[in-house]
Structure formats: C-alpha cells, structure tokens
Amino acid sequence: MLRVIFATLILLVGPMAGCISPTDDSTKSDSGESIVSGSNSLIRMIDEEAGSNCTHGGVKIDSGIDLNNNGKLNDNEIEFTSYVCNGAPGNDGACNPEDCCNPTNCENETSPVDQLTGGGWHTCMLREDGTVMCWGNNYYGQLGVGYRNSSGSHNPIEVPMYGGHLVTNLSAGGFHNCAILEDGSVACWGFNEDGTLGDGTYDNRYTPVPITSFSNGVTALQLSAGYYHTCALLSDQSVACWGNNTYGQIGNGETSPNGISTPYEIQEFGQGSNASLVRSGGHATCVVTTDGQLYCWGYKALKGITNSNQHIKNPAHIPHETLVRDVSVGGFHSCSLLDNGSVMCWGRNDYGQRGLGYTQAPTDQFTPRDTIDFGNDRKALQVSAGTHHSCAILEDWDVVCWGNNTYGQLGSPPSSYEASPLSVTGFEGMSKPENLFLGNFHTCIMFEDKSIACWGRNINGQVGDYTTEDSAVPIILDL
C-alpha cells in the first residue's frame, strides 16, 4: 500500500510541473545526487544531461522503497522515474515562465494568500492550501519551475513541490527560496554556488530539493533567507545556518570564501537556547531572545553601534535601552522594532536608510543610533529593511518608507533618496496592512483580507502585475 501511495504522490507532480514525463529508464548518474527520506520511501534526484530524456537537460527523479533499510535508493528498488526538464519554447512539453500560469487553472483562481516574501529580484507567495507561487527573476532557477531563464516571469507561476508536500512557511533570499514543509523538514531551490540550499552540494537547483537532515527528530520552526545564506530556528530551540560565509554570517567564528553546504548549529544558540526569532538578510543574521535581547553577526554587524567596521564572526550583543520585539536585516543596514513601538536602525546610511533625516558616506564615522521620528509620537507595528530602503506599518495603519528611491520603491515619484519617512498612498478602500516584504528595489505589502500590493523596480516582473514596467504607485495584484 505504501508503494501505491508514494507513487501516486509522485504522479501528482506531473500536471503541476507541466514538463514531467514518466519513463522506465533507471540509468544511474553520479552528478548532483540527493536523497530524500520519508518513512521507508525514498526519492533520488540526479542532474540529467541534455539528450533524449530532456532536450535541454534537467533533473531526473527516481522514487521507490528502501527495501534493505540502508538509507539509499538502489537501482533494483526504483519504482518510478520522471524528469523535470529545462524548458525552451515548444520543447519537452514545458512552458517558458512568461507563458505559464497556474497549470491546474489558467485563470489563477487559487486559494487565498497566506504569506508573502520578497527576494532580491523575485517574489513568492504561500497560499492557504500550502502551495507556492513565484514570479520575477529566474536566472538561477529561483522560480522553481524546473529550469532557469534570463527573462524570468512577470506573472505568478506555481512551484511543484516534490512528493506532493505542502508548505507551512516560506522565505525568499537573494536568488533562492527555502520552505518549511508540513512534516517540519526544509526544502530549498535556486542559487546554490555557496551551499545556499543546504543540500550538501554546490549545484544550482531549478526545483525544490530537501536540505540535509537536522539532528534526529528535530524539525524547523522558522526560516529566514539572506542574500546567499539561510538560517532556521529549530524545534529544540537551537539555531542553524548554512550558505555563504564570506562575512561570518554563518556564525561559526570564521569567515571563508567557500560556503557551508550543510546546516551548522550556532554554538551560542544550541539546544535549549532562549532564541525566539531568527532573521537573516543581506550578509548578516540576527536573533531575538525570549527576554528581548538582540544578537547579530555577519557583514559589519556593529557598524553604527560602535565605530567598528569589521565583520562579526560570532553572535554579538546589540544593546538597546528597552526590550527588542523584532528585527529586520537589510542589505547593508538593520532595523529593530522595540517593545515601546519605536524603531532604531544602524549600518550604512548613504541613502538615508536609517531614517534620521540625513545621509552619510560609508566611510564617515557613524553618529549614535537614534529612534526614527514618525511624527505625532506615532509608533510602529512592523518594520522591514530592504537592500537600501526601509518601510514600516504604523499604529494608525499608515505605511511609511525611507531610503533609496531610484525606482519609486518608496511609493513616491523616483528620486535619489528620501532620508525621512514618507507616507505611501494609494491604499484607499483597502483593508488594514498586515505584512511588509522588501526586495532589492521593490516593495510589497499584504493586507488583512490577503490582498497584495507591490511597487518599485519591475525589470524582471517582480512586482507581479504581468508587466516589466517600474511603478512608483502601489499596484493591487490580481492573484
């Protein structure tokens, strides 16, 4: 019975991907191999060279039952083989992302949005039914449709999840995404040349693949993706990171040109720690503890806290006069949300991304941190930091942004920068804003009724309005 159920789950992936074709071929390849274990069923994913199975190459997926319980899928245990092929117009039954829609319903009548997350030049959303859709840049396969292309997709397309898994949490990085599945395991896809996906390899993946296991019985509670690294808060209260470590963002006490391709447990936040939230962004990582303290490491993590201009290789305490509720790590700056509703930013300020009304050159000696003045003693409910800009939702439901505004990502006519918060207009008739997500040069917000608006840079369609035209005005997406 288990074999039948498992084979059925694999077959379900076919219609979703639009380019999976079953075959009896079970030829084994040694390149890019990974094993997924679920009960005593296994999946083996192998890079497929261009040829008769996939005209432009792709991924071969073998599945079967681990009959000898050795944790490996042997050739005689393979029950089903399929291929996810790299697409090209008219080839392999695949569609280019710009021509794809939700493969099961091309009118995109899908379940409501549950979560939105912004990557560097792409955007992804998690729907209430546990499925994922992405749009925007696809140079490293971060759209998860089985292949890469330079143009990306300016309309949302569905990401086929292996084994029919559903997603409970999603985080987009610079050129990759990671998701927590319903069983607490983690799958990632996209850029992997720094070990960013945590699957033990350095091969880019065009469809979701499982990361290597955490400790026995440990699952993921939270995920947060930086530009080229990812971190997770685990069920035993430990924090693990993987990926690029050029600036010490993995937190293992060193910097290295080669990334860490498997999860590394941060020693300062091991099993039973008081870690409450983990936040990655750019080239740094931060943790908020249960007692409201903040620790950060990575790219010049103390810049603006002290006069230190060094990369921080281990978690360093970031002092605040009041307790920290949350933190958002941007490209080269970070912003904390304090327990009293005030916001304080540090790091680079060359575009006014600290929100203090002035700019500073990266080489300038940094002035002491200060809270941002939102006017009329207003407090913030949420803050989000992008590469060079920041936004916040205030207690009166006003949305404000500041920093770089080259492409109108602040929701106002393009300008070099705005060093003080500006209100974003265009939300008349919308429900209350609920969550902000900032990419490199674009901004998205999800409202209480699960509707979504995005604006800013749109060269890869990351705004999601079915065009590639930049917009300084929020666009309500038709999802």
N, C-alpha and C positions, 0 to 999 in steps of 0.2 A: 504493500500500500504506500509506503514512504517513497518508493521509486516513482510511482504514478503521480503522487502529489508534487514531487520535486520536478519531474519532467514537465508537468502542467505549468508550474510557475515559470520555467524557462520559456515555454512556448508562448506564454503571455507577453514576454518581452518583445517578440517579433512584431506584432502590429504597432506597438508603441514606437519602436525604433524606426520603422519604415524601411529597414535595409538588412534585416536578419534573415538568413536562409538556412534551413536545416540541411544536413548532409550526413552521409555515413562515413565520411573521411575521418580518420582518427590519427593522422600523421602527427608525430610529436616534434615540437621545436623547442630549442633551449633559450630562445631570446624572449626577454620580458615576461617570464613566467611568474604567476602569483596564484596562491591557493586560498580559497575561501572555505571555511568550515562552518556548517550549520547542522546540528545533530550529527548523524553519521553520513550526511550527504556533502559532496564537495563540488566546487567549481574550479576549473583551471583556466586562466586567461593567458593567452600567448599572442605576442605580436605576429600578425600574418603579413608576409611579404606580398608585393603585387604579383598577381598571377591569375590562375583560372578561378580560384575561390573568390578573390576580391581584385578587381581590375586595378584599383589604386592602393591596394594594401588595406590593412585594418586590424581587427582583433579577433582571434579565434577563441571561442568559449566552449570548453568541454565540461560536461557535468556527469555525475554518477554517484555511486555509493561506495564508501570506504570499506570494502568487504573485509580486508585484513587489519583494519583499525591501525594503520601505520601513519595516518595523517596526510597521506599523499594519494593523489588520484593516478593510479597506474592505467596503462593502455587497456588492459582487459577489464577495467572497472567503468569505462566510459559508456554511458547510456545514451547520450545525446550530444551532438556537436552543432554549433551555429556560428555565424560570422557577423560581426558588426563592421561594415566596410566603410572606408573613407569615400565620401561621395564626390561626384562630379556630375554635371548636368547630363541626365539620361543614362547614367551608369549605375549598375548594381541595384537598381530599384530605389536608390536613395534620392532625397531631395536636397538641394542646397538650402542652408538655413534661411536665406532671404525668401525662399519659396515655400518653406514649411509652415504649417500651422499645428495646432494640437492634432496629432494624427488620428485620434479617435473621434474628433468633432471639429471640422474645419471652420466652424463659426465661433470656436473658442468659448462655447457655453460651458464653463467649467465651474467647479465648486469655489466658494468664496476664498479670498486670500487670508492666510493665517500669519504669514511672516514675510517681510521684505528685507533684502540685504543687497548692498551696493558694493561692487568690486571696483577695480581700477578703471576699466573702460567697459564694464558689463554690469548687468543687474540680474538678480534671480529672485524668485518668489516661491514660497512654500504655501500650498493650498491646504484647505482644511481636510481634504481627503488624503493627505500625506504624499501627494505628487508634487513635482518641482517643475517650474518653467524658467528659462533663462533667455536673455536677449543681449545684443551688443557685440563686443569684440570676441572673436573666436580663433585668434592666431595660434593659441596653444591648446585648443580643444576645450576651452572652459565652458562652452555651451553644452557639452556632454552628449552631443548627438552622434558620436562615432567617428568624427573626422574633424580636421581643422580647415579653416579657410581665412584668407586675409580680409575679406569684406565683412565677415560677421553676419549678424541678423538684426534687422531693425523691427522685427516683430517677435513676440514671445513664442518659444517652441518648447515642447515637453522633453524632459530629460529621462530616458529609460533607466530605471534602477534595476541592477542585476537581481535575479532571484525573486522578482516581484515584491521586494522590500518597500516599505513605506517610510517616510521621513518624518521625524518629530522636531528637528532643529536644523538650521541652515546658516552657514556663514560664508561670505564671498571674500576672497583675497584679491591681490593684485591681478593675477592671471589664473586663479584656481578657485575651487569651491570645496568645502567639506560639509558633510551632513551626518547627523546622528540618526541612525535607523531605529525602528520600533523595538529592536532587541537590545539597544544600547551600544551596538557596535558603530563604527565610523567608516564612512566611505568618502573618498575624495576624487577629484578629476581636474584635468587641466595641466598647468605648468608643473614640472617635477624635476627640473635640472638641478635643483638644490636639495632634493629629497623632500620637497614641499608637501607631497601627498602622503608621506609616512608609510609607504607600502614596501619599504626595503630596497627600492630601486631608484634610479635617476632618469627614468624614461617618462616622457610626457604621456598622459593618458587621455584619450578622447571620449571615454565613457567612465562612469564611476567604478572605482576599484576599492576593495577593503584595505584599510591600513593594517599593519602588523598588530598582533594582539597586545592588549594591556596585560597586567598581571591576571592570574587566573580568577575568573568571577567578577572582575572589575569592569564596569561599563562607564560610558561618558554621560555626564550631566549637562555640561555646557561646552560650546565650541566657539572659538574666536580666531579668525584668519587675519594675518598681517599681509604685507606685500608679498613676501616669499616664504613665510613660515606660518605655522598653525599651533595653537595651544588649546588644551582641554582641561576642564575641571572634572575629576573622576569621582565615581561613587564612593571611594574610600577617602575622599576629601584631599587627595593628592592632586598636583598639577603636573601635566606632562606637555612638552613642546617638541616639535620637530621641524626640519626645514633649514633655511638659510641661517648661518651663524656668523656672518661677516662682522656684525656689530655686537655680538654677545647676546642676541635676542633669545637664544635657546636657554640661557641662564645656567650653563654648565661650568662657569668660571673661566672660560677662554673664548677667544674669537678664532675662527678658522675659515679658510677660503672654501672648504668643502662642507656642504650641508650635512645635517644629521637626518638620515632617511628612515629612522625608526623612533618611536616616542621615547623621550628622555624625561625621567622624573626629576623635577626640580628639588634639590636636596632640602632647601629651606621650606618647601611646601610638600613634604612627604605624606605618607599615610597618616590620617588623623589630624591633619593641619587645620587651622582655622580659616582657610581660604573660603571666601564666599562668592566672589566673582572673578573671572579671568577675562582680560580684554587685550587683544593684540591689534596692532595697526602699524602701517609703515614698516619700520625696522625695530620695533620695541614691543615690550609686553608689560602689563601691569596686573596686579592682583589687589582686590579689596578684601580685607579680612572681616570676620564676623563682629569684631569690635571697632570697625570703622577706620582702620588704618590702611594706608596705601603703600605698596611696594612696586617699584618699576625697575626694568633693566633693558639694555639694548642701546640703540643709537642715541648718544649724548643725552641719556635719560635724566641727568641732573642739570642740563642747561637751563638757566633761568631759576633754578632752585639755589644753586651755588654758582660760582664763576667757573666751575668745572666744564671743560669742553671735551671730556673723554667719554669713550663708550663704556658702558657699565656692564660687567660680565656676570654679576650676581645680583639678586634682588636687593635694592637699596630703599630704605625708608624715605618716603616723601612726606615731610612734616606739614601738618595743617593745624590751624588754631581751633578748628571744630572737626567733627567726625565727617568722614567721606562716605557718601551714599553710592556714588558710581564714578566711573572714569571712562573717557573715550580717548583712544590713542590715534592720532592722525599721522600724516606722512612724516612731518618733522616737528610736530608740536603735540601736546596733550592737554586735555581739559578735564578738570574734576568737578563733579556736582556734589556740593556739600550738604550736610544734614539740614542746614537752615535755608536751603534753596538758592544759595549764591553759587556762582561759577568762577573758577580760577584756572587760567591757562598758563603754560610755560613752554619753553622751547623757542624755535625760530619765530621771528616777528616781522619778517621782511615784507609781508603783505598785510600786516596788521591782524594776523590770525589770533593774537592774544586778546583782541577786543578792547584794548585800552585807549584807543583814540590816536595812536601814533605808530610809526614803523621803526624798525631798527635793522641795520645791516647784519648779516650773520656773524661778522667779525666784531661787532660792537660788544662792549661789556654790558651785560643784561641788567636791567633795573629789577628791583624786587617785585615779586608777584603781587598782584592786587586783584580783588574781585571786580567783575565786569558790572558796569552801571547800565541796567536795562531801562532806567527811567521810572519815576514814580514808585521807587522802592519795590519794583516787581521782582518776583523770584522765579526760578526756573524749575520745570518738572523733568526736563531731559536735555542733555547736551550731546552733540555728535561732532567729531572732528574729521575733516577730510584731509587731502594732501596739503592744501594751502588755505583752506577756508573752514569755517565752523558755523553751526546753527544750533538753535535752542528752541524748545517749546516752553512758553512761559505760563504762569498760573492763570492768566486771563485768556489762555488759548491763542495768544499771538505767537506767530512763528517769526523768529529773527535770525539773520545771518550776518557774518562779517568775514573779512579776509580777501583773498584773491577773487576777482570778479571778471576775469578776461572774457569768459563766455556767458556771462549772465547767471552764473551758478548761485549768486546771492538772491536771485529772483528780482533783480532790478537791471536797468539798462547796462550793458557791458561797460566796465571801467577797469583801470589797472588794479585798484583795490579799494576797500572801504574798511577803515580801521576801527569803526564803531558799529554796533549792531543796527541793522536796518530791518524794518518790518517787511515781510513778504505778503503781497496782496494777491487777490485772485481766487480766494477760497470762499467767496460769498455763496451761501446756500449749502456748504459742506458741513458734515458733522465734525465733532471735535478731533483735532490732530492727536494721533496716538504714538507714532514712532517715526523717527528720522533716520535716514541712511544716506551717507555721503560717499561718493566715489572720488576719483581724482579731480574731475572738473564738472561733475553733475551732482544733483541733489534730488532725493526722493522722500516723500512722506506718505505714511499710511494713516488713514482716518479711522475713527471709531466704527464706522459702518463697513470697513475693509476696502473702501475705495482708495485709489492711489493717484498721486500727482507727482510728476518729475519735471525737471528743468535743467538748463545748463548745456554743456558740451554734448553733442549728439552725433559726432562723426562716424561712430560705429553703431548708431541706433540704440545707444544705452538708455536714452530717455524712454524708449518703448512706445513711441507714437506712430510707428510704421513709416517714419521718415529718417533722414540723416541731417536734418536742419537743426542748428542750435536754437535754443529758446530761452529768453530771459523771463518768460512768463510761465508760471506753472501750467502744465498740461494734464488734464484729467485723463487717465489711461482707460482705454476700452478693453478691459480684460474679462 
